[in-house]
Amino acid sequence: MSATYTEADLLAVNTIRTLSIDGVQAANSGHPGLPLGAAPMAYVLWTRFLRFNPLDPHWPNRDRFILSAGHGSMLLYSLLHLAGYDLPLEELKHFRQWGSKTPGHPESHMTAGVEVSTGPLGQGFGNGVGMAMAEAFLAATFNRPAHTLFDHYTYGIVSDGDLMEGISAEAASLAGHLQLGKLIYLYDDNLISLDGPTNLAFTEDVLLRFQAYGWHTQRVSDGNDLDAIEAAVHAAQAVTDKPSLIAVRTIIGFGSPKAGSSKVHGSPLGPDGVRATKQALGFDPDQSFVVPGVALELMRAPGESGAQLQKAWEQQFAAYAAAFPTDAATIRLALAGELPSGWDTDLPAFSGEVATRDASGKIMEELSRRIPWLIGGSADLSESTKTPASLTKTFQYGSYQERVIWFGVREHAMGAAVNGMAAHGGVIPFGGTFLTFSDYMRGAIRLAALSHYPVTYVFTHDSIGLGEDGPTHQPVEQVMSLRLIPNLHVIRPGDAAETVEAWKSAITRRDGPTALILSRQKLAVLDRSKLASAEGAAKGAYILSEAAGGAPAVTLMATGSELEIVVAAQAVLAEKGIAARVVSMPCWELFAAQPTEYRERVLVPGGARVSVEAGVTLGWQRWLGERGIAIGVDTFGASAPAKILYEKYGLTVDKIVEAAQGLIG
Amino acid sequence: MSATYTEADLLAVNTIRTLSIDGVQAANSGHPGLPLGAAPMAYVLWTRFLRFNPLDPHWPNRDRFILSAGHGSMLLYSLLHLAGYDLPLEELKHFRQWGSKTPGHPESHMTAGVEVSTGPLGQGFGNGVGMAMAEAFLAATFNRPAHTLFDHYTYGIVSDGDLMEGISAEAASLAGHLQLGKLIYLYDDNLISLDGPTNLAFTEDVLLRFQAYGWHTQRVSDGNDLDAIEAAVHAAQAVTDKPSLIAVRTIIGFGSPKAGSSKVHGSPLGPDGVRATKQALGFDPDQSFVVPGVALELMRAPGESGAQLQKAWEQQFAAYAAAFPTDAATIRLALAGELPSGWDTDLPAFSGEVATRDASGKIMEELSRRIPWLIGGSADLSESTKTPASLTKTFQYGSYQERVIWFGVREHAMGAAVNGMAAHGGVIPFGGTFLTFSDYMRGAIRLAALSHYPVTYVFTHDSIGLGEDGPTHQPVEQVMSLRLIPNLHVIRPGDAAETVEAWKSAITRRDGPTALILSRQKLAVLDRSKLASAEGAAKGAYILSEAAGGAPAVTLMATGSELEIVVAAQAVLAEKGIAARVVSMPCWELFAAQPTEYRERVLVPGGARVSVEAGVTLGWQRWLGERGIAIGVDTFGASAPAKILYEKYGLTVDKIVEAAQGLIG
């Protein structure tokens, strides 16, 4: 062994390995290759560097650890169990089973100590960048001389697959630009991917690429050399103005009969393979889920010192609170996910004609003033999306206290970074781009919804109403496709007043993401003295304008920019003696959550209904009933001024009136 | 000027510039910055290198030119007009107007000479990689000593935004790995993006990054230096085993009052700005859309020699056909997008229990044998998706004639590359991954649908039925969200026999992409002696099993893996005296295109209906009518064996029977 590592350490490493393959074998499903190869680097990280308290997985200044290669989940579960987190051995035995805390890929809302949900490759890599950004922001904002509250590292283990994905390329470029010195990734460089040797598809010079991004890079030539790994992490820490990538040459499936082959990547070793591996690692092949006492002791030690570190940190915080009571109060609120009192009083009011993106921009300015931990930006479209823009006060190395983030033209990394920020805590993150390009970040949006991250997306240019840019930029299917994602709130406000309500909903939501869908074009600010209050939007849908006499012959439903059109159609129908109700439906998810009684009050069962939305009609049938007519856009858009497009695509008062008449006539 | 370029050339360059700003100004919308900065490199490329015949934009061996930075579309339209393509000056005057051939971003199906639709950044970059792959494949397969039929270049102009996107990072890594020497990109390196200077978000060393990918890189320090640009392209051509990136330092908005600023990126110059720019470029500020004769002459010349080149190529082809008649016949078929006779006779038949992914794999093997220009692969999931896999016979530098492509874990680049291959012609491309990761390539899928590219996606692991991998890998919303994309066919076959029909549909479709949605788990091969023939799948939906007596009390609708469950439910209902019809609905788009009469025969209006699909129910209401019940999965999945999940999520015969009874009872 080495000077600092003993046989006991090797036993602990092999305990991680054998627990992991036992879990996979018990499930008869999973990925044994990564844990066997990467256990040594994980062991060094967890016992020599990672500061954490397993009894309080939410200690704000803990180091973060991300297993970006989430398919190696048994590695993480073994580590969590051995380190003393609330993950009993029984859970490892129920790997990948119904109701267990050990799902096939790590899910942060399921398992204490799992920082982020990973599995879809590259996401964890991007999450870590967001976590390091959140730490940098909190440190720059709140640390004071002799009062260092925030100074944790973000570590990760990343794989070939992670590094091939575009999302991590974007995130790496961003992290290098931002010079995130406390971000340290170990690259499980095992030369094998699912289909076979990586050199059939992946022969780039990874370290040179990361140098080009501005990263500090190192290579450890033997993934079993604990000293070398430790030295590399120390060297990475010493470079404080660059993120670090340490390529560690490992052998996938180390110790198993199929070591070094793609056959060991994603399939259980089989009973014989497990036996042979245990023998090779010096374990009894007849026993499973064995945790030698000395190994447990070594693995428990860091958590025990971590508990002490947290105590010390809490004392530091008390001293800080004495010296800077206002800041301390702010930190407490931010970390608790609460909001300052009065944050939502007297938000901007609007009149005349205002694009909902412009309304959103003004609301955000106000929210930013009131919530100094609201932080975000756009994918190089700040002026278009009206997310706060600045050329001088931006989140950069040396000015991490600024809250305007330039994500660059990197939608997917933006999505992963805001997820990481939300998972980190202490900040309320948002990201903006054109709605069409939500497609580019859909992988990250889905993980936000799955993992309950409170993230806000500002998606503008929400339909053919953006006009001349044409069909490549005109969303048609995106609003509905976002509605399909479970646990995502999609809010498409119909005017500036509903935009205020939309932002309130997004900011207060703590258990999942919200997508705001906003117009490029100006919309009438509806006259609420004659129409219902926009506060009805909080229920997802509401009667904006009742039919004359309260007995609608037809109900006109719309969202967003089409709301003013149905209001106009209601008047025309009234002239024709047809009583129409107008229902605004900015958020289907909120509406669906209302009691049946409320829903049936808004949409009378069996009633004639017309829906109008500048997007695909598939999905609207949910609210239309058998007799309903959906007016929408079921083909791609076209390049022309918006008004002409609305005419050509039939999003007009005339067409609505015609449809309503046809329905009831 | 230089030794080889004269004032006349400069005049031509400035003609491109002024036409472009006139187009933007006429539309009062668009992006003048890129055309003003990049006109010189475009001019050099189009007059000194590009081999094309404007009178036959489909000449198979033409060089391809891609404006990946599609927002600079007026540059391309100016070039096409001046070079003699079918794009009259009138069209330039109607830039971005309804019905014009000059939409805001280039669309390949709208405008002759536009090779691919671009605008969403990074897509064109990836398309070019696919085009170069197609060229390499055709050259390696069909060229013979002294008979070089395929040897064209693929050129492109790419922007900062393109290079920040992850899709281009993936595509660049792939292109470098594949050593695509005939791919040459000019990088419009103008230091400005939409929000301001690129150095606020993008400070990586781009050329070093591309060297890491294995590219040949060069820098041209003055984007107006035509000689330097020409020399660089020559140098790029000389390197035959690496793709090339030439960074050309340009001034965005060159010649305009706002040159060098982000203000000139995406907004018209305004009348005064246009006047000032024309004056600076030596043009009459009082005239618009001016094409000096000498400029036209210079720009028309390449097309005229191109027509001669095509003639010579056709003679070459005739000589080739005489020497290799079989190969020539194959080439003709492939280029025409036709299929060899008998390609679909005696496709595999199946019995017992077969996962549709396995059926698909066997069908593909057969199709590959019969259609030697069927080419594709997967994003490192060949063994899982059952797309043809090989470790030895793969498409690589030195073996470009092979048809198994290792795309690596690069879904988005795969999507863009197969688009490029389809746009190139002569090959039938496909790409495969897990259905969940279709999210990662959605931007490319959308462009395939918009641009009518005949591409096939093999998406397997199509529901919670994949089991233990858990919710990060279990598609829930993806089938429906793909159905929302206009012009995309989504086919989810219910058994192996329907999988044959699905492949037939995909292979014969020429005007858009098809997504095959396939199960990981085994499914019963339905007994067609008792049930209707799977050929009904060609109509999108069909009566698989009529209710006893032909008068259904309830219709059970399903797709994919849920089809066998509703068949079983039908039998249970029959025992209870309830006559149920079973309708298989593998492809909604095909069904919606059937005559009303057929549709109403399959789904009797007003009838009681139950739908069963292991995905979100939103959308099924389209077929359910007022009284229908949708059985599906409206939350994320979970990690457990598939059979347990089907129980827990209620995708069972019992639940279906219960729903049917509830409906009619």
Interface residues (C-beta under 8 A of the other chain):
Chain A: A27 S29 G30 G70 R96 Q97 W98 G99 S100 T102 P103 G104 H105 E107 S117 T118 G119 P120 L121 D160 G161 M164 E165 G166 I167 S168 A169 E170 S173 L174 G176 H177 S193 L194 D195 G196 P197 L200 A201 F202 T203 E204 D205 V206 L208 R209 Q211 A212 Y213 G214 S378 D380 L381 S382 E383 S384 A389 L391 T394 Q396 W406 F407 G408 V409 R410 E411 H412 A413 T436 F437 D439 Y440 R442 G443 R446 L447 A449 L450 G467 E468 D469 G470 P471 T472 H473 V476 E477 M480 S481 R483 L484 I485 P486 N487 G606 V616 L618 G619 Q621 R622 L624 G625 E626 R627 D634 T635 F636 A638 S639 A640 P641 I644 L645 K648
Chain B: A27 S29 G30 G70 R96 Q97 W98 G99 S100 P103 G104 H105 E107 S117 T118 G119 P120 L121 D160 G161 M164 E165 G166 I167 S168 A169 E170 S173 L174 G176 H177 S193 L194 D195 G196 P197 L200 A201 F202 T203 E204 D205 V206 L208 R209 Q211 A212 Y213 G214 S378 D380 L381 S382 E383 S384 A389 L391 T394 Q396 W406 F407 G408 V409 R410 E411 H412 A413 T436 F437 D439 Y440 R442 G443 R446 L447 A449 L450 G467 E468 D469 G470 P471 T472 H473 V476 E477 M480 S481 R483 L484 I485 P486 N487 G606 V616 L618 G619 Q621 R622 L624 G625 E626 R627 D634 T635 F636 A638 S639 A640 P641 I644 L645 K648
